[in-house]
């Protein structure tokens, strides 16, 4: 299973626009019928959209890691400098073309696994238990935020 970007699926963008319009319509209805409670509903919708976005990014990164674990090529990336709050690394693909990778750690070299079909897609190699724990904790936190935002959006009125 590979998630496609929004521009690759025009149907996804249409559904997203319709959901957004429905949320705006619901917020207007709450504002007209319940007054000030619309603030909680709007804040809840903002949190819902941000939470769904972070869940989608976490799942997409996990799917990419699983795909690259089976089909990727692992190479050594060399640190060449800093970029913002992280470090900039370069690695070469099989054709010898250099690619950039950003990572928070400051090690002189790291292992990077890239997709041979699209060498710009890469992840750093880490311990599987750490990746599983980090992903599980992130998803649990994201689901809790989604539940809170759903309660703010829909359950606050009742």
Backbone as CSV, one residue per row, in Angstrom:
resi,resn,N_x,N_y,N_z,CA_x,CA_y,CA_z,C_x,C_y,C_z
1,UNK,0.842,-1.173,0.000,0.000,0.000,0.000,0.887,1.236,0.000
2,UNK,0.733,2.088,-0.989,1.493,3.329,-1.060,0.486,4.469,-1.155
3,UNK,0.595,5.435,-0.255,-0.283,6.585,-0.286,0.171,7.532,-1.383
4,UNK,-0.784,8.027,-2.144,-0.462,8.942,-3.227,-0.623,10.372,-2.750
5,UNK,0.183,11.291,-3.257,-0.005,12.691,-2.893,-1.323,13.215,-3.434
6,UNK,-1.828,14.300,-2.842,-3.128,14.834,-3.242,-3.187,15.181,-4.720
7,UNK,-2.099,15.728,-5.278,-2.147,16.124,-6.684,-2.225,14.923,-7.618
8,UNK,-1.871,13.724,-7.145,-1.934,12.528,-7.980,-3.348,11.971,-8.048
9,UNK,-4.214,12.356,-7.114,-5.591,11.864,-7.064,-6.556,13.038,-7.006
10,UNK,-7.075,13.496,-8.135,-8.001,14.621,-8.088,-9.251,14.316,-7.271
11,UNK,-9.663,13.065,-7.189,-10.831,12.695,-6.393,-10.610,12.960,-4.912
12,UNK,-9.390,12.745,-4.428,-9.072,13.024,-3.025,-9.236,14.498,-2.707
13,UNK,-8.794,15.338,-3.609,-8.880,16.775,-3.408,-10.340,17.225,-3.389
14,UNK,-11.174,16.649,-4.235,-12.597,16.968,-4.258,-13.264,16.570,-2.955
15,UNK,-12.965,15.378,-2.468,-13.535,14.920,-1.204,-13.089,15.824,-0.056
16,UNK,-11.823,16.195,-0.048,-11.308,17.082,0.988,-12.010,18.432,0.954
17,UNK,-12.226,18.973,-0.238,-12.921,20.256,-0.371,-14.366,20.146,0.107
18,UNK,-15.034,19.039,-0.212,-16.419,18.852,0.239,-16.509,18.718,1.759
19,UNK,-15.578,18.005,2.342,-15.553,17.870,3.802,-15.303,19.219,4.454
20,UNK,-14.394,19.978,3.883,-14.107,21.313,4.420,-15.332,22.218,4.322
21,UNK,-16.039,22.174,3.202,-17.261,22.963,3.053,-18.336,22.512,4.040
22,UNK,-18.462,21.214,4.270,-19.424,20.713,5.244,-19.076,21.200,6.653
23,UNK,-17.790,21.217,6.990,-17.363,21.708,8.306,-17.662,23.189,8.463
24,UNK,-17.438,23.956,7.412,-17.745,25.384,7.470,-19.247,25.589,7.632
25,UNK,-20.038,24.808,6.903,-21.490,24.895,7.044,-21.954,24.538,8.449
26,UNK,-21.358,23.505,9.030,-21.692,23.113,10.399,-21.317,24.210,11.382
27,UNK,-20.145,24.817,11.201,-19.708,25.898,12.090,-20.645,27.106,11.981
28,UNK,-21.095,27.427,10.781,-22.043,28.531,10.606,-23.359,28.199,11.304
29,UNK,-23.846,26.970,11.163,-25.081,26.560,11.828,-24.948,26.665,13.345
30,UNK,-23.813,26.206,13.888,-23.593,26.291,15.329,-23.550,27.751,15.769
31,UNK,-22.889,28.599,14.982,-22.811,30.009,15.330,-24.174,30.679,15.357
32,UNK,-25.024,30.311,14.408,-26.358,30.906,14.338,-27.252,30.371,15.446
33,UNK,-27.196,29.080,15.705,-28.127,28.481,16.673,-27.615,28.444,18.107
34,UNK,-26.320,28.393,18.318,-25.773,28.245,19.665,-24.834,29.373,20.075
35,UNK,-24.601,30.336,19.234,-23.819,31.504,19.608,-22.342,31.236,19.828
36,UNK,-21.880,31.547,21.027,-20.443,31.531,21.333,-19.825,30.135,21.313
37,UNK,-20.624,29.100,21.357,-20.059,27.739,21.312,-19.362,27.446,19.988
38,UNK,-19.570,28.302,19.025,-18.926,28.104,17.731,-17.407,28.170,17.862
39,UNK,-16.893,28.879,18.875,-15.443,28.980,19.060,-14.856,27.593,19.321
40,UNK,-15.498,26.803,20.189,-15.028,25.445,20.459,-15.117,24.558,19.237
41,UNK,-16.172,24.732,18.463,-16.358,23.924,17.255,-15.279,24.248,16.222
42,UNK,-15.011,25.523,16.010,-14.005,25.917,15.031,-12.622,25.448,15.486
43,UNK,-12.312,25.637,16.772,-11.021,25.162,17.290,-10.915,23.649,17.150
44,UNK,-12.011,22.946,17.395,-12.013,21.493,17.235,-11.776,21.070,15.803
45,UNK,-12.392,21.778,14.846,-12.187,21.451,13.437,-10.745,21.699,13.003
46,UNK,-10.159,22.787,13.492,-8.759,23.057,13.163,-7.887,21.920,13.685
47,UNK,-8.141,21.512,14.936,-7.393,20.392,15.508,-7.641,19.095,14.770
48,UNK,-8.885,18.862,14.348,-9.190,17.637,13.590,-8.402,17.582,12.293
49,UNK,-8.396,18.670,11.543,-7.683,18.666,10.272,-6.180,18.525,10.474
50,UNK,-5.639,19.242,11.465,-4.209,19.101,11.737,-3.881,17.694,12.228
51,UNK,-4.741,17.132,13.088,-4.515,15.780,13.603,-4.599,14.723,12.509
52,UNK,-5.573,14.870,11.627,-5.680,13.915,10.515,-4.475,14.030,9.585
53,UNK,-3.997,15.249,9.398,-2.797,15.437,8.573,-1.571,14.781,9.184
54,UNK,-1.387,14.936,10.503,-0.227,14.316,11.138,-0.357,12.801,11.161
55,UNK,-1.576,12.295,11.345,-1.770,10.832,11.271,-1.417,10.318,9.878
56,UNK,-1.868,11.024,8.855,-1.570,10.601,7.483,-0.065,10.633,7.214
57,UNK,0.624,11.662,7.710,2.070,11.734,7.497,2.797,10.623,8.254
58,UNK,2.334,10.300,9.461,2.958,9.216,10.225,2.766,7.885,9.514
59,UNK,1.561,7.636,9.035,1.293,6.384,8.324,2.091,6.333,7.022
60,UNK,2.154,7.457,6.302,2.903,7.479,5.042,4.392,7.218,5.278
61,UNK,4.959,7.818,6.322,6.374,7.600,6.641,6.609,6.146,7.045
62,UNK,5.665,5.558,7.781,5.796,4.160,8.194,5.733,3.231,6.985
63,UNK,4.798,3.505,6.080,4.684,2.693,4.858,5.957,2.821,4.024
64,UNK,6.503,4.027,3.940,7.753,4.229,3.200,8.890,3.447,3.838
65,UNK,8.988,3.480,5.172,10.032,2.709,5.869,9.898,1.217,5.593
66,UNK,8.650,0.713,5.623,8.433,-0.719,5.376,8.809,-1.071,3.935
67,UNK,8.453,-0.198,2.998,8.784,-0.445,1.597,10.297,-0.436,1.389
68,UNK,10.960,0.568,1.958,12.404,0.676,1.769,13.164,-0.429,2.492
69,UNK,12.596,-0.967,3.560,13.256,-2.083,4.245,13.355,-3.296,3.326
70,UNK,12.398,-3.459,2.429,12.416,-4.602,1.513,13.072,-4.291,0.180
71,UNK,12.861,-3.083,-0.331,13.285,-2.788,-1.698,14.369,-1.716,-1.796
72,UNK,14.746,-1.116,-0.686,15.680,-0.005,-0.721,17.137,-0.426,-0.795
73,UNK,17.976,0.538,-1.087,19.423,0.359,-1.139,20.015,1.181,0.002
74,UNK,20.834,0.544,0.828,21.428,1.233,1.967,22.839,1.696,1.615
75,UNK,23.094,2.977,1.846,24.399,3.574,1.578,24.792,4.440,2.775
76,UNK,26.049,4.845,2.773,26.531,5.722,3.832,26.394,7.171,3.351
77,UNK,25.839,8.014,4.239,25.712,9.435,3.933,26.702,10.205,4.795
78,UNK,27.327,11.182,4.201,28.369,11.946,4.884,27.865,13.349,5.216
79,UNK,28.097,13.769,6.462,27.674,15.100,6.891,28.558,16.149,6.220
80,UNK,27.889,17.177,5.653,28.635,18.236,4.982,28.406,19.598,5.635
81,UNK,27.480,19.685,6.576,27.236,20.966,7.233,25.921,20.976,7.984
82,UNK,25.571,22.157,8.464,24.316,22.337,9.190,23.304,23.029,8.292
83,UNK,22.043,22.757,8.581,20.963,23.420,7.864,19.822,23.627,8.849
84,UNK,19.655,24.839,9.305,18.615,25.113,10.286,18.928,24.416,11.593
85,UNK,17.985,23.620,12.073,18.188,22.915,13.342,18.779,21.523,13.138
86,UNK,18.988,21.115,11.902,19.514,19.781,11.636,20.833,19.824,10.899
87,UNK,21.222,18.666,10.449,22.474,18.525,9.723,22.181,18.082,8.300
88,UNK,23.009,18.526,7.390,22.868,18.201,5.973,23.848,17.097,5.625
89,UNK,23.318,16.050,5.009,24.130,14.913,4.584,23.988,14.751,3.079
90,UNK,25.014,14.182,2.467,24.968,13.817,1.055,25.218,12.323,0.924
91,UNK,24.475,11.706,0.006,24.715,10.302,-0.346,24.616,10.183,-1.858
92,UNK,25.277,9.187,-2.414,25.242,8.946,-3.857,24.391,7.721,-4.146
93,UNK,23.563,7.828,-5.185,22.778,6.661,-5.586,23.642,5.755,-6.466
94,UNK,23.043,4.702,-7.009,23.793,3.717,-7.799,24.405,4.332,-9.060
95,UNK,23.784,5.391,-9.577,24.308,6.040,-10.775,25.375,7.087,-10.443
96,UNK,25.646,7.282,-9.154,26.651,8.250,-8.744,26.122,9.665,-8.581
97,UNK,24.817,9.843,-8.661,24.205,11.163,-8.514,24.072,11.485,-7.026
98,UNK,24.573,12.650,-6.587,24.465,12.989,-5.166,23.062,13.480,-4.798
99,UNK,22.620,13.129,-3.595,21.320,13.551,-3.068,21.511,14.079,-1.655
100,UNK,20.633,14.992,-1.258,20.695,15.564,0.082,19.766,14.807,1.026
101,UNK,20.146,14.805,2.303,19.304,14.234,3.350,19.493,15.076,4.601
102,UNK,18.400,15.441,5.262,18.456,16.227,6.484,18.154,15.332,7.674
103,UNK,18.943,15.502,8.729,18.776,14.678,9.934,19.199,15.501,11.139
104,UNK,18.571,15.261,12.269,18.875,16.002,13.476,20.185,15.615,14.138
105,UNK,20.611,14.374,13.964,21.825,13.928,14.649,23.056,14.585,14.034
106,UNK,24.140,14.606,14.814,25.349,15.240,14.333,26.457,14.279,14.023
107,UNK,26.149,13.018,13.809,27.186,12.029,13.513,27.873,12.371,12.187
108,UNK,29.155,12.065,12.082,29.863,12.380,10.830,29.317,11.603,9.630
109,UNK,28.899,10.365,9.857,28.280,9.571,8.791,27.090,8.827,9.374
110,UNK,26.076,8.609,8.541,24.907,7.817,8.921,24.585,6.881,7.772
111,UNK,23.798,5.856,8.060,23.316,4.957,7.011,21.938,5.439,6.559
112,UNK,21.773,5.504,5.253,20.529,5.954,4.654,20.066,4.886,3.670
113,UNK,18.775,4.586,3.704,18.192,3.665,2.729,17.342,4.475,1.768
114,UNK,17.608,4.341,0.462,16.849,5.106,-0.525,16.144,4.170,-1.495
115,UNK,15.145,4.718,-2.160,14.363,3.990,-3.158,15.118,4.029,-4.485
116,UNK,15.471,2.863,-5.065,16.215,2.877,-6.333,15.424,3.518,-7.479
117,UNK,14.095,3.429,-7.435,13.293,4.034,-8.500,13.215,5.554,-8.337
118,UNK,13.188,6.024,-7.112,13.158,7.459,-6.800,14.186,7.739,-5.723
119,UNK,15.430,7.950,-6.084,16.514,8.052,-5.102,16.396,9.215,-4.126
120,UNK,15.561,10.187,-4.409,15.393,11.307,-3.490,14.559,10.918,-2.266
121,UNK,13.841,9.799,-2.347,13.072,9.313,-1.187,13.982,8.436,-0.343
122,UNK,14.265,8.895,0.864,15.198,8.154,1.703,14.786,8.272,3.168
123,UNK,15.235,7.295,3.960,15.071,7.315,5.416,16.387,6.874,6.028
124,UNK,16.627,7.342,7.231,17.843,6.901,7.910,17.593,5.522,8.523
125,UNK,18.635,4.747,8.614,18.530,3.414,9.188,18.576,3.549,10.703
126,UNK,17.583,2.997,11.390,17.594,2.999,12.850,17.132,1.658,13.360
127,UNK,17.274,1.518,14.651,16.910,0.288,15.329,15.405,0.082,15.213
128,UNK,14.958,-1.100,14.795,13.543,-1.358,14.521,12.666,-1.154,15.752
129,UNK,13.137,-1.566,16.918,12.336,-1.411,18.139,12.094,0.069,18.428
130,UNK,13.115,0.894,18.236,12.959,2.326,18.478,11.964,2.942,17.499
131,UNK,12.019,2.536,16.250,11.090,3.068,15.248,9.661,2.646,15.573
132,UNK,9.467,1.394,15.960,8.123,0.901,16.288,7.575,1.641,17.504
133,UNK,8.385,1.801,18.546,7.930,2.505,19.755,7.599,3.961,19.451
134,UNK,8.459,4.625,18.700,8.235,6.028,18.350,6.950,6.188,17.529
135,UNK,6.747,5.311,16.563,5.559,5.386,15.719,4.303,5.087,16.529
136,UNK,4.351,4.072,17.397,3.189,3.724,18.215,2.823,4.865,19.161
137,UNK,3.808,5.459,19.801,3.534,6.576,20.709,2.976,7.782,19.953
138,UNK,3.515,8.042,18.775,3.012,9.159,17.971,1.561,8.923,17.576
139,UNK,1.230,7.714,17.127,-0.150,7.426,16.735,-1.106,7.480,17.914
140,UNK,-0.677,6.998,19.091,-1.533,7.071,20.281,-1.811,8.527,20.636
141,UNK,-0.775,9.363,20.641,-0.956,10.786,20.956,-1.860,11.458,19.919
142,UNK,-1.670,11.128,18.643,-2.481,11.735,17.589,-3.935,11.324,17.704
143,UNK,-4.202,10.067,18.043,-5.585,9.604,18.202,-6.240,10.281,19.400
144,UNK,-5.500,10.457,20.493,-6.052,11.153,21.658,-6.402,12.602,21.319
145,UNK,-5.538,13.263,20.573,-5.834,14.638,20.144,-7.053,14.645,19.221
146,UNK,-7.147,13.671,18.332,-8.312,13.589,17.447,-9.601,13.393,18.236
147,UNK,-9.570,12.545,19.263,-10.758,12.341,20.089,-11.157,13.621,20.819
148,UNK,-10.183,14.327,21.361,-10.465,15.592,22.036,-11.064,16.598,21.062
149,UNK,-10.484,16.700,19.876,-10.994,17.644,18.881,-12.370,17.244,18.371
150,UNK,-12.628,15.962,18.243,-13.955,15.507,17.838,-14.980,15.850,18.913
151,UNK,-14.603,15.695,20.172,-15.518,16.070,21.256,-15.767,17.568,21.230
152,UNK,-14.714,18.359,20.975,-14.889,19.811,20.893,-15.797,20.195,19.734
153,UNK,-15.688,19.491,18.621,-16.454,19.843,17.428,-17.893,19.371,17.492
154,UNK,-18.113,18.160,17.995,-19.450,17.583,17.900,-20.107,17.338,19.249
155,UNK,-19.357,17.013,20.285,-19.967,16.650,21.566,-20.143,17.800,22.516
156,UNK,-19.539,18.940,22.250,-19.598,20.079,23.154,-21.008,20.637,23.265
157,UNK,-21.814,20.456,22.245,-23.152,21.042,22.242,-24.145,20.211,23.040
158,UNK,-23.858,18.965,23.290,-24.878,18.108,23.883,-24.651,17.916,25.322
